[in-house]
Structure formats: structure tokens, C-alpha cells
Amino acid sequence: MQLNKLYKCVFVIPNMNKQAKELRKGDKINIADQTCLVDEIEISDIGKQGKRKVRIAATTSKGEKIVIIRPEDYPFNFFS
């Protein structure tokens, strides 16, 4: 019997990031350390840099409206 064998424990952590293009109305995301509810998503055509831009209108838990524009592959922390 070998005592020097190492056993690895593997934990599967679900991916809690969504790309900007995958967001939908009603999703909860994290913007500037605030939890926001997505109100509106608008995806533009391909621009100079070769990627589409996503315009996200969201409301914070305090009722503030936030509008940000990010590339389509920008990762957001997603809360289910």
C-alpha cells in the first residue's frame, strides 16, 4: 500500500459570469459594486474595432438609473 499518493478533490463551481450580449431584461448584474436590475438591452452594429457594442440600462436597488455601454464580450457578474 502506498501512503504517498495524493488525491485531488475537484469542486465544480458554476460560471456566474455572463457576457454583455447574453444579458436579458430582468437579469441582476453587478455594476460598480451595486446590484442592478437590467431594464433594457440594445446591441449596435459592428464598429471600427470589429465588435458590437451593448447599451445596458439598469436600475440600482436604490432606484437610480444607470446606462453603460460595453463591448459584446464584456463579462458581468450575474446573480440568479
Backbone torsions as a table, in degrees:
resi	resn	phi	psi	omega
1	MET	NA	130.5	-179.2
2	GLN	-96.3	125.8	-179.6
3	LEU	-93.7	-12.5	-175.5
4	ASN	-92.7	12.3	177.2
5	LYS	-74.7	137.9	176.2
6	LEU	-103.3	132.4	177.1
7	TYR	-107.7	130.3	-179.1
8	LYS	-98.5	136.3	177.5
9	CYS	-102.6	126.4	-177.1
10	VAL	-110.6	124.8	175.9
11	PHE	-110.3	132.1	178.3
12	VAL	-97.2	116.0	178.2
13	ILE	-104.1	122.1	-179.1
14	PRO	-65.0	145.2	179.8
15	ASN	-71.8	115.5	-178.0
16	MET	-103.2	21.7	175.9
17	ASN	-109.8	141.9	173.7
18	LYS	-124.4	145.4	173.3
19	GLN	-76.3	156.5	-177.1
20	ALA	-57.5	-36.8	-178.8
21	LYS	-70.7	-15.7	-178.9
22	GLU	-92.2	-7.8	-178.6
23	LEU	-70.2	149.8	178.9
24	ARG	-132.2	162.1	177.6
25	LYS	-60.0	132.9	-179.9
26	GLY	97.4	-10.3	177.5
27	ASP	-71.2	147.9	174.8
28	LYS	-102.2	126.1	179.9
29	ILE	-129.9	168.3	179.8
30	ASN	-107.3	117.5	176.7
31	ILE	-125.5	121.4	178.3
32	ALA	51.7	48.6	179.1
33	ASP	59.1	26.8	175.4
34	GLN	-126.5	138.9	176.3
35	THR	-81.5	126.2	-176.5
36	CYS	-125.2	150.1	176.3
37	LEU	-105.1	124.0	-176.7
38	VAL	-71.7	125.4	179.3
39	ASP	-98.8	-36.7	-173.1
40	GLU	-152.7	142.2	177.1
41	ILE	-127.9	133.2	176.6
42	GLU	-136.2	125.9	-178.2
43	ILE	-109.6	127.1	-178.0
44	SER	-88.9	177.7	175.4
45	ASP	-76.3	171.9	179.3
46	ILE	-65.4	133.5	-176.8
47	GLY	-103.3	-162.0	-177.0
48	LYS	-62.7	-35.6	-177.5
49	GLN	-82.3	-1.0	176.9
50	GLY	86.9	9.1	178.9
51	LYS	-129.0	151.9	176.4
52	ARG	-80.0	153.4	176.2
53	LYS	-105.1	147.2	179.5
54	VAL	-118.4	124.3	176.9
55	ARG	-98.2	121.6	-176.0
56	ILE	-117.3	120.3	173.5
57	ALA	-104.8	124.7	-175.9
58	ALA	-137.6	160.1	177.9
59	THR	-119.2	130.8	178.2
60	THR	-77.5	172.4	178.6
61	SER	-67.7	-18.5	178.0
62	LYS	-88.4	-3.4	179.1
63	GLY	94.1	3.6	179.2
64	GLU	-77.5	142.0	177.0
65	LYS	-94.0	134.0	179.0
66	ILE	-126.5	133.3	175.0
67	VAL	-123.4	122.5	178.4
68	ILE	-130.3	155.1	177.8
69	ILE	-124.3	125.2	-177.8
70	ARG	-136.1	158.8	173.1
71	PRO	-64.0	157.2	-174.7
72	GLU	-62.7	-24.9	-178.2
73	ASP	-99.4	14.3	179.5
74	TYR	-69.7	128.8	-177.4
75	PRO	-83.3	137.1	174.7
76	PHE	-121.3	142.5	171.7
77	ASN	-72.3	127.3	-174.1
78	PHE	-113.3	134.0	177.4
79	PHE	-112.4	129.4	-179.4
80	SER	-88.0	NA	NA
